[in-house]
């Protein structure tokens, strides 16, 4: 039986004959560690967690995830349908903007419908009034290291901001959503944001049945003070007599997903450059957007130095520069870590680069190829 203690590099090397690169690997044993933390939070604070499908939608592992989570939250009709059909349990249907067709589609399946603006709330209230209704509120503060992802950026369109307008529609609401964290792994900074919400929206919160604190809270980070986090959530819930929801995306699947690639060529231009059979542009696009390097699990700090580059024609298609304990050769396998959240949902067919298969290593060690792609999939994505 293969256990999570065995490195992903060892796993990739041992399964070379079985698994053709490139492929995404979801390791359920590693995933389970995050899910157990989510369950701990619910057991000790009462806070429920709904999976953010915008981050991770690989439904082949939903059978495991639904045992520890309370449902899904979506950003579109299609995500809401996927959550309803493949995850079950609660379906929180949010969108920056709904169309008439979207509303027709979400009403029969949503357990909560959350509007981004008061104008949309008023427009569609007659159609949705039989379903618990929420409103996204923008508190004007956030935790984000990137302006691109900052919901409190200047002229943000994300959430209602006018307190008077929010008060006028408060009677239509059963809850609100505050999504103002982004990669926030600092408990003290989370407390500052929650205290701001509690102090500025107390009259509103006391009228509600539930409050979603959104996603982006990295409570599955090693060393995160889970007990203190639970105490903070419990105090907030009791103060306003509301059901608290969290919307973990990356926190639910961090360190459980990998992109396994193979070196196809090694060239030299001021340094050694290994070109692999995958690409940042097509398979880890989020890294390119935020200009961050891919992670390699347990990468040494010295040794043989290589830039690892992708196979598209984009000059900046580079995963990063790393040290390896042994020299790379054509055929060497290079697994990249944290390749699940905001990666698999953004994969694309740029340059006609082959799409990685999706592989799951189950809790019992069984390796399952749950999805593979070929030329017909590429052709079918076009017209």
The 8 nearest C-alpha neighbors of each residue, nearest first, counted from 0:
[[1, 364, 2, 363, 365, 362, 3, 5],
 [2, 0, 364, 3, 5, 363, 365, 10],
 [3, 1, 4, 5, 0, 364, 28, 362],
 [2, 4, 5, 28, 29, 1, 6, 26],
 [5, 3, 2, 6, 1, 7, 28, 29],
 [6, 4, 3, 2, 9, 7, 10, 1],
 [7, 5, 9, 8, 4, 10, 3, 296],
 [6, 8, 10, 9, 11, 5, 334, 296],
 [7, 9, 11, 6, 10, 12, 334, 333],
 [10, 8, 12, 6, 7, 11, 13, 5],
 [9, 11, 7, 13, 8, 12, 14, 6],
 [12, 10, 8, 14, 9, 13, 15, 7],
 [11, 13, 9, 15, 14, 10, 8, 332],
 [12, 14, 10, 11, 15, 9, 16, 8],
 [15, 13, 17, 11, 16, 12, 18, 10],
 [14, 16, 12, 17, 18, 13, 11, 19],
 [15, 17, 14, 18, 19, 13, 12, 11],
 [18, 16, 14, 15, 19, 13, 366, 368],
 [19, 17, 15, 16, 14, 20, 22, 368],
 [18, 20, 21, 17, 15, 22, 16, 356],
 [21, 19, 22, 260, 261, 18, 259, 355],
 [20, 22, 260, 355, 259, 277, 19, 276],
 [23, 21, 355, 356, 20, 259, 258, 357],
 [22, 24, 258, 357, 257, 358, 356, 355],
 [23, 25, 358, 257, 256, 359, 357, 258],
 [24, 26, 256, 359, 255, 360, 27, 358],
 [25, 27, 360, 255, 29, 28, 359, 30],
 [28, 26, 30, 361, 29, 362, 31, 360],
 [29, 27, 31, 362, 30, 26, 3, 32],
 [28, 30, 255, 31, 27, 32, 26, 3],
 [29, 31, 27, 255, 28, 32, 33, 252],
 [30, 32, 34, 28, 29, 33, 27, 35],
 [33, 31, 35, 30, 34, 29, 36, 28],
 [34, 32, 36, 31, 35, 251, 30, 219],
 [33, 35, 31, 37, 36, 32, 67, 38],
 [34, 36, 38, 32, 37, 33, 31, 39],
 [35, 37, 39, 33, 34, 38, 40, 32],
 [38, 36, 34, 40, 35, 39, 33, 41],
 [37, 39, 35, 41, 40, 36, 67, 42],
 [40, 38, 36, 42, 37, 41, 43, 35],
 [41, 39, 37, 43, 38, 42, 44, 229],
 [40, 42, 45, 46, 38, 44, 39, 43],
 [43, 41, 39, 40, 45, 44, 38, 46],
 [42, 44, 40, 41, 39, 229, 45, 226],
 [45, 43, 229, 233, 41, 46, 40, 42],
 [44, 46, 41, 42, 43, 47, 233, 40],
 [47, 45, 41, 243, 44, 244, 40, 48],
 [48, 46, 244, 41, 245, 69, 45, 243],
 [49, 47, 245, 68, 69, 244, 246, 50],
 [50, 48, 71, 70, 246, 69, 72, 68],
 [49, 51, 71, 247, 246, 248, 72, 52],
 [52, 50, 248, 72, 53, 246, 54, 247],
 [51, 53, 55, 56, 54, 73, 50, 72],
 [54, 52, 51, 55, 74, 73, 56, 344],
 [55, 53, 341, 340, 52, 248, 51, 249],
 [54, 56, 52, 340, 53, 57, 344, 248],
 [57, 55, 52, 58, 344, 54, 53, 343],
 [58, 56, 59, 55, 60, 61, 343, 344],
 [57, 59, 61, 60, 56, 85, 86, 62],
 [58, 60, 57, 61, 369, 62, 359, 85],
 [61, 59, 58, 62, 63, 64, 57, 27],
 [62, 60, 64, 58, 63, 59, 65, 86],
 [63, 61, 60, 64, 65, 66, 59, 86],
 [62, 64, 61, 65, 60, 66, 67, 27],
 [63, 65, 61, 66, 67, 62, 68, 60],
 [66, 64, 68, 67, 63, 62, 61, 86],
 [65, 67, 64, 63, 68, 62, 69, 61],
 [68, 66, 65, 64, 38, 34, 37, 69],
 [69, 67, 65, 48, 70, 66, 49, 64],
 [70, 68, 49, 48, 88, 89, 47, 65],
 [69, 71, 89, 49, 88, 68, 90, 50],
 [72, 70, 49, 50, 90, 82, 51, 91],
 [73, 71, 91, 51, 49, 50, 90, 92],
 [72, 74, 78, 79, 92, 93, 52, 75],
 [73, 75, 94, 93, 78, 53, 92, 95],
 [76, 74, 78, 94, 77, 73, 79, 93],
 [75, 77, 79, 78, 101, 80, 105, 104],
 [76, 78, 80, 79, 75, 81, 73, 74],
 [77, 79, 81, 73, 75, 80, 76, 82],
 [78, 80, 76, 82, 73, 77, 81, 92],
 [81, 79, 83, 77, 78, 82, 84, 76],
 [80, 82, 78, 84, 83, 79, 85, 77],
 [83, 81, 86, 79, 80, 85, 84, 71],
 [82, 84, 87, 80, 81, 86, 85, 79],
 [85, 83, 81, 82, 80, 86, 87, 79],
 [84, 86, 82, 81, 83, 87, 58, 61],
 [87, 85, 82, 61, 83, 84, 65, 70],
 [86, 88, 83, 85, 82, 84, 70, 89],
 [87, 89, 70, 69, 90, 86, 83, 71],
 [90, 88, 70, 110, 69, 71, 87, 91],
 [89, 91, 109, 110, 71, 70, 72, 92],
 [92, 90, 72, 111, 112, 109, 110, 71],
 [91, 93, 112, 73, 79, 109, 113, 72],
 [94, 92, 113, 74, 73, 112, 114, 91],
 [93, 95, 74, 96, 75, 97, 115, 114],
 [94, 96, 115, 97, 157, 93, 74, 114],
 [95, 97, 94, 115, 98, 119, 114, 116],
 [98, 96, 101, 94, 102, 99, 95, 119],
 [97, 99, 101, 100, 102, 96, 103, 119],
 [100, 98, 102, 101, 103, 97, 123, 104],
 [99, 101, 103, 98, 102, 104, 97, 105],
 [102, 100, 98, 104, 103, 99, 97, 76],
 [101, 103, 105, 104, 99, 100, 106, 98],
 [104, 102, 100, 101, 105, 106, 99, 107],
 [103, 105, 101, 102, 106, 100, 107, 76],
 [104, 106, 102, 108, 109, 107, 103, 101],
 [105, 107, 108, 109, 103, 104, 102, 127],
 [108, 106, 105, 109, 104, 103, 110, 102],
 [109, 107, 105, 106, 83, 110, 90, 80],
 [110, 108, 90, 111, 105, 106, 92, 91],
 [109, 111, 90, 89, 91, 130, 108, 131],
 [112, 110, 91, 131, 109, 132, 92, 130],
 [111, 113, 92, 132, 91, 93, 133, 109],
 [114, 112, 133, 93, 134, 132, 92, 111],
 [115, 113, 134, 116, 120, 135, 93, 133],
 [114, 116, 158, 135, 95, 134, 157, 94],
 [117, 115, 118, 119, 159, 114, 158, 120],
 [116, 118, 120, 119, 121, 159, 115, 114],
 [117, 119, 121, 116, 120, 122, 123, 115],
 [120, 118, 122, 121, 117, 116, 123, 114],
 [121, 119, 117, 118, 122, 123, 124, 114],
 [122, 120, 118, 124, 119, 123, 117, 125],
 [121, 123, 119, 120, 124, 118, 125, 117],
 [122, 124, 126, 120, 125, 121, 119, 127],
 [123, 125, 127, 121, 128, 126, 120, 122],
 [124, 126, 123, 128, 127, 122, 121, 129],
 [127, 125, 124, 123, 128, 102, 129, 106],
 [128, 126, 124, 129, 130, 125, 106, 123],
 [127, 129, 124, 130, 125, 126, 132, 131],
 [128, 130, 127, 131, 126, 132, 125, 106],
 [129, 131, 128, 127, 132, 111, 110, 112],
 [132, 130, 111, 173, 112, 129, 110, 133],
 [133, 131, 112, 172, 173, 111, 113, 130],
 [134, 132, 113, 174, 175, 172, 112, 173],
 [135, 133, 175, 114, 113, 115, 176, 136],
 [134, 136, 176, 158, 115, 175, 177, 114],
 [137, 135, 158, 159, 177, 176, 138, 134],
 [136, 138, 158, 160, 139, 159, 177, 135],
 [139, 137, 140, 136, 160, 196, 177, 151],
 [140, 138, 151, 137, 141, 160, 150, 152],
 [141, 139, 138, 151, 179, 142, 192, 137],
 [142, 140, 179, 180, 151, 143, 150, 139],
 [141, 143, 180, 181, 183, 179, 144, 140],
 [142, 144, 181, 149, 145, 141, 180, 148],
 [143, 145, 146, 142, 149, 181, 148, 182],
 [146, 144, 147, 143, 148, 149, 289, 181],
 [145, 147, 149, 148, 152, 144, 143, 150],
 [146, 148, 145, 149, 152, 289, 150, 144],
 [149, 147, 146, 145, 150, 143, 181, 144],
 [148, 150, 146, 152, 151, 143, 147, 145],
 [151, 149, 152, 157, 155, 179, 148, 141],
 [150, 152, 139, 149, 140, 141, 155, 153],
 [153, 151, 149, 155, 150, 154, 146, 139],
 [152, 154, 155, 151, 150, 149, 156, 146],
 [155, 153, 152, 156, 151, 157, 150, 139],
 [154, 156, 152, 153, 157, 151, 150, 158],
 [155, 157, 158, 154, 150, 159, 95, 115],
 [158, 156, 155, 150, 115, 137, 95, 159],
 [157, 159, 136, 137, 135, 115, 116, 156],
 [160, 158, 136, 116, 137, 161, 135, 117],
 [159, 161, 137, 162, 136, 158, 138, 139],
 [160, 162, 164, 163, 159, 165, 166, 137],
 [163, 161, 165, 164, 166, 160, 159, 200],
 [164, 162, 166, 165, 161, 167, 160, 168],
 [163, 165, 167, 161, 166, 162, 168, 117],
 [166, 164, 162, 167, 163, 168, 169, 161],
 [165, 167, 169, 163, 164, 168, 162, 203],
 [166, 168, 164, 165, 169, 163, 170, 162],
 [169, 167, 170, 166, 165, 171, 164, 172],
 [170, 168, 166, 172, 171, 167, 165, 203],
 [169, 171, 168, 172, 167, 166, 173, 206],
 [172, 170, 169, 168, 173, 132, 128, 124],
 [173, 171, 132, 169, 174, 133, 170, 207],
 [172, 174, 207, 208, 132, 131, 133, 209],
 [175, 173, 133, 209, 207, 210, 172, 208],
 [176, 174, 134, 133, 210, 135, 211, 136],
 [175, 177, 211, 135, 210, 212, 136, 134],
 [178, 176, 212, 136, 213, 179, 135, 211],
 [177, 179, 213, 212, 180, 176, 214, 137],
 [178, 180, 141, 177, 150, 142, 181, 140],
 [181, 179, 142, 215, 141, 183, 178, 216],
 [180, 182, 215, 143, 183, 142, 179, 216],
 [183, 181, 215, 217, 184, 216, 180, 143],
 [184, 182, 216, 181, 185, 217, 180, 215],
 [183, 185, 217, 182, 216, 186, 218, 220],
 [186, 184, 188, 183, 187, 189, 217, 223],
 [185, 187, 189, 188, 190, 184, 228, 224],
 [186, 188, 190, 189, 185, 191, 192, 184],
 [189, 187, 191, 190, 185, 186, 192, 183],
 [188, 190, 186, 192, 187, 191, 193, 185],
 [191, 189, 187, 193, 188, 192, 194, 186],
 [190, 192, 188, 194, 189, 193, 195, 187],
 [193, 191, 195, 189, 190, 194, 196, 188],
 [194, 192, 190, 196, 195, 191, 197, 189],
 [195, 193, 197, 191, 196, 192, 190, 198],
 [194, 196, 192, 198, 193, 197, 199, 191],
 [195, 197, 193, 199, 194, 198, 200, 192],
 [198, 196, 194, 201, 195, 200, 199, 193],
 [197, 199, 195, 196, 201, 200, 194, 193],
 [200, 198, 196, 197, 201, 195, 138, 202],
 [201, 199, 203, 197, 202, 196, 198, 204],
 [200, 202, 204, 203, 197, 198, 199, 205],
 [203, 201, 205, 204, 200, 206, 199, 166],
 [204, 202, 200, 201, 205, 206, 207, 169],
 [203, 205, 201, 206, 207, 202, 200, 239],
 [204, 206, 239, 202, 203, 207, 201, 240],
 [207, 205, 204, 203, 202, 208, 169, 173],
 [208, 206, 173, 174, 204, 205, 209, 241],
 [207, 209, 241, 173, 174, 242, 206, 210],
 [210, 208, 242, 241, 174, 207, 243, 173],
 [209, 211, 243, 175, 174, 176, 244, 242],
 [212, 210, 244, 176, 213, 243, 245, 177],
 [213, 211, 177, 245, 178, 176, 244, 210],
 [214, 212, 178, 246, 211, 245, 177, 176],
 [215, 213, 246, 247, 216, 245, 178, 180],
 [214, 216, 181, 182, 180, 183, 217, 247],
 [217, 215, 183, 214, 218, 182, 184, 180],
 [218, 216, 184, 250, 219, 183, 220, 215],
 [217, 219, 220, 216, 223, 184, 250, 225],
 [220, 218, 217, 250, 33, 221, 36, 223],
 [221, 219, 218, 223, 217, 222, 184, 250],
 [222, 220, 223, 219, 218, 224, 217, 184],
 [221, 223, 220, 224, 219, 225, 218, 184],
 [222, 224, 220, 221, 225, 218, 219, 186],
 [225, 223, 227, 226, 228, 222, 186, 218],
 [224, 226, 228, 227, 223, 229, 218, 40],
 [227, 225, 229, 228, 224, 230, 43, 40],
 [226, 228, 230, 229, 224, 225, 231, 186],
 [229, 227, 225, 231, 226, 230, 224, 232],
 [228, 230, 44, 226, 232, 227, 231, 40],
 [231, 229, 227, 233, 228, 232, 234, 226],
 [232, 230, 228, 234, 229, 233, 227, 235],
 [231, 233, 229, 235, 234, 230, 44, 236],
 [234, 232, 44, 230, 236, 231, 235, 229],
 [233, 235, 237, 231, 236, 232, 238, 230],
 [236, 234, 238, 232, 233, 237, 231, 239],
 [237, 235, 233, 241, 240, 234, 238, 239],
 [236, 238, 240, 234, 239, 235, 233, 241],
 [237, 239, 235, 236, 240, 234, 241, 205],
 [238, 240, 205, 237, 241, 236, 204, 235],
 [241, 239, 237, 236, 238, 242, 205, 208],
 [242, 240, 209, 208, 236, 239, 243, 210],
 [241, 243, 209, 208, 236, 210, 244, 46],
 [244, 242, 46, 210, 211, 209, 241, 236],
 [245, 243, 211, 47, 46, 48, 212, 210],
 [244, 246, 48, 213, 212, 211, 247, 47],
 [247, 245, 214, 213, 49, 51, 48, 50],
 [248, 246, 214, 250, 50, 251, 51, 245],
 [247, 249, 51, 54, 251, 250, 50, 55],
 [248, 250, 340, 251, 252, 253, 247, 54],
 [251, 249, 217, 247, 248, 253, 219, 252],
 [252, 250, 249, 248, 33, 247, 253, 34],
 [251, 253, 249, 255, 30, 250, 254, 33],
 [254, 252, 249, 255, 250, 337, 251, 340],
 [253, 255, 337, 256, 252, 336, 29, 30],
 [254, 256, 29, 30, 26, 253, 252, 25],
 [255, 257, 25, 339, 338, 337, 24, 254],
 [258, 256, 336, 338, 24, 335, 23, 337],
 [257, 259, 23, 335, 334, 338, 22, 24],
 [258, 260, 334, 22, 21, 333, 257, 335],
 [261, 259, 21, 333, 20, 332, 334, 276],
 [260, 262, 332, 275, 331, 330, 276, 333],
 [261, 263, 275, 329, 330, 331, 274, 264],
 [264, 262, 329, 275, 274, 330, 261, 276],
 [265, 263, 274, 329, 262, 273, 266, 275],
 [264, 266, 273, 272, 274, 271, 267, 329],
 [267, 265, 272, 271, 273, 264, 268, 274],
 [268, 266, 271, 270, 272, 269, 265, 273],
 [267, 269, 270, 271, 266, 272, 265, 306],
 [270, 268, 267, 271, 272, 266, 306, 305],
 [271, 269, 268, 267, 272, 305, 306, 304],
 [270, 272, 267, 305, 266, 306, 273, 268],
 [273, 271, 306, 266, 305, 265, 267, 307],
 [272, 274, 265, 307, 264, 308, 306, 262],
 [273, 275, 308, 264, 309, 262, 263, 307],
 [276, 274, 262, 261, 263, 277, 309, 260],
 [275, 277, 261, 260, 310, 263, 21, 262],
 [278, 276, 275, 309, 310, 21, 260, 282],
 [279, 277, 309, 280, 281, 310, 282, 311],
 [278, 280, 283, 282, 284, 281, 316, 309],
 [281, 279, 284, 278, 282, 316, 283, 287],
 [280, 282, 347, 346, 278, 279, 284, 349],
 [281, 283, 346, 279, 278, 284, 280, 342],
 [284, 282, 279, 342, 285, 286, 281, 280],
 [283, 285, 280, 287, 286, 279, 282, 281],
 [284, 286, 288, 287, 283, 342, 341, 289],
 [287, 285, 291, 289, 284, 288, 290, 283],
 [286, 288, 290, 284, 285, 289, 279, 291],
 [287, 289, 285, 286, 290, 284, 291, 147],
 [288, 290, 286, 287, 291, 285, 145, 147],
 [291, 289, 287, 286, 288, 292, 285, 284],
 [290, 292, 286, 289, 287, 293, 288, 319],
 [293, 291, 319, 318, 286, 294, 290, 317],
 [292, 294, 318, 319, 335, 291, 295, 286],
 [295, 293, 336, 335, 296, 292, 337, 319],
 [294, 296, 335, 336, 298, 297, 334, 293],
 [295, 297, 298, 336, 294, 335, 7, 334],
 [298, 296, 299, 295, 6, 294, 300, 8],
 [297, 299, 296, 295, 300, 322, 323, 321],
 [300, 298, 301, 322, 323, 297, 324, 302],
 [301, 299, 322, 298, 302, 321, 323, 324],
 [300, 302, 322, 299, 303, 323, 324, 304],
 [301, 303, 324, 322, 323, 304, 300, 299],
 [304, 302, 323, 322, 326, 324, 325, 305],
 [303, 305, 322, 321, 302, 323, 306, 320],
 [306, 304, 271, 272, 321, 320, 307, 322],
 [305, 307, 320, 272, 319, 273, 308, 271],
 [308, 306, 273, 318, 319, 272, 274, 320],
 [309, 307, 317, 274, 318, 316, 273, 306],
 [310, 308, 278, 316, 277, 275, 274, 317],
 [309, 311, 278, 276, 277, 274, 275, 312],
 [312, 310, 313, 309, 350, 278, 316, 280],
 [311, 313, 314, 310, 350, 316, 309, 315],
 [314, 312, 316, 311, 315, 280, 310, 309],
 [315, 313, 316, 312, 317, 311, 309, 308],
 [314, 316, 313, 317, 308, 287, 312, 309],
 [315, 317, 309, 313, 314, 279, 308, 280],
 [318, 316, 308, 315, 319, 309, 307, 279],
 [317, 319, 293, 307, 292, 308, 279, 316],
 [320, 318, 292, 317, 307, 306, 293, 321],
 [319, 321, 306, 305, 307, 304, 318, 322],
 [322, 320, 305, 304, 306, 319, 323, 298],
 [321, 323, 304, 303, 302, 301, 299, 300],
 [322, 324, 303, 325, 302, 299, 304, 321],
 [323, 325, 302, 303, 299, 322, 326, 301],
 [326, 324, 323, 327, 303, 302, 322, 328],
 [327, 325, 303, 328, 323, 324, 304, 302],
 [326, 328, 331, 325, 329, 323, 273, 262],
 [329, 327, 331, 330, 326, 262, 265, 264],
 [328, 330, 262, 263, 264, 331, 327, 265],
 [329, 331, 262, 261, 328, 263, 332, 327],
 [332, 330, 262, 328, 261, 329, 327, 333],
 [331, 333, 261, 260, 330, 262, 334, 259],
 [332, 334, 260, 261, 259, 331, 335, 262],
 [335, 333, 259, 258, 260, 257, 8, 332],
 [336, 334, 295, 258, 257, 294, 259, 293],
 [335, 337, 257, 294, 295, 338, 296, 256],
 [338, 336, 254, 256, 339, 257, 253, 255],
 [337, 339, 257, 256, 336, 258, 342, 340],
 [338, 340, 256, 342, 343, 337, 341, 257],
 [339, 341, 54, 249, 342, 55, 338, 252],
 [342, 340, 54, 344, 285, 343, 345, 339],
 [343, 341, 283, 345, 340, 339, 344, 338],
 [342, 344, 345, 346, 339, 341, 340, 282],
 [343, 345, 342, 341, 346, 55, 56, 54],
 [346, 344, 342, 343, 347, 341, 284, 282],
 [345, 347, 282, 281, 343, 344, 342, 283],
 [348, 346, 281, 349, 345, 282, 354, 280],
 [347, 349, 351, 352, 350, 281, 377, 354],
 [350, 348, 351, 347, 281, 352, 280, 311],
 [351, 349, 352, 311, 348, 312, 281, 353],
 [352, 350, 348, 349, 353, 377, 354, 374],
 [351, 353, 350, 348, 354, 349, 311, 277],
 [354, 352, 351, 355, 373, 348, 372, 374],
 [353, 355, 372, 352, 356, 348, 373, 21],
 [356, 354, 22, 21, 23, 357, 353, 20],
 [355, 357, 371, 22, 370, 23, 372, 358],
 [358, 356, 23, 370, 22, 369, 368, 24],
 [357, 359, 368, 24, 367, 369, 23, 25],
 [360, 358, 25, 367, 24, 361, 366, 26],
 [359, 361, 366, 26, 365, 364, 27, 25],
 [360, 362, 364, 365, 27, 363, 359, 366],
 [361, 363, 28, 27, 364, 360, 365, 26],
 [362, 364, 361, 365, 0, 1, 360, 2],
 [365, 363, 1, 361, 0, 362, 360, 366],
 [364, 366, 361, 363, 360, 367, 362, 0],
 [367, 365, 360, 359, 364, 361, 368, 358],
 [366, 368, 359, 358, 369, 360, 365, 361],
 [367, 369, 358, 370, 357, 359, 366, 356],
 [370, 368, 358, 367, 357, 359, 371, 59],
 [371, 369, 357, 356, 368, 372, 358, 355],
 [370, 372, 356, 357, 373, 369, 355, 368],
 [373, 371, 354, 376, 356, 370, 355, 374],
 [374, 372, 376, 375, 377, 353, 371, 354],
 [373, 375, 377, 376, 378, 372, 353, 379],
 [374, 376, 378, 377, 373, 379, 372, 380],
 [377, 375, 379, 374, 378, 373, 372, 380],
 [376, 378, 374, 380, 375, 379, 348, 373],
 [379, 377, 375, 380, 376, 381, 374, 382],
 [378, 380, 376, 381, 377, 375, 382, 374],
 [381, 379, 377, 378, 376, 382, 348, 375],
 [382, 380, 379, 378, 377, 376, 348, 375],
 [381, 379, 380, 378, 377, 376, 375, 348]]
